[in-house]
């Protein structure tokens, strides 16, 4: 079972959601030293991310984002802070995409 589960509804469509997801991946790679791999699908994309002590997926479709992550022992004690920060980042990126 994932330690972190974040679900966000949106009205961006798949192309707008892809921009949010790739923006989040760029931030995660740059700021958190994550390794990210993005797989585009017809109706849903999947962003796989990992680093020492954490791994997960961000599923992206025309209506929602669903992030699931499993944290290692050391990062597990920071679960609440990590979950809040990821949620804040997604909300910020969704808001920026809406405004564009």
PyMOL commands that set and color helices and strands:
alter all, ss='L'
color gray80, all
select helices_A, chain A and resi 13-32+73-76+79-99
alter helices_A, ss='H'
color red, helices_A
select strands_A, chain A and resi 4-9+35-39+44-51+54-61+64-71
alter strands_A, ss='S'
color yellow, strands_A
deselect
rebuild
show_as cartoon
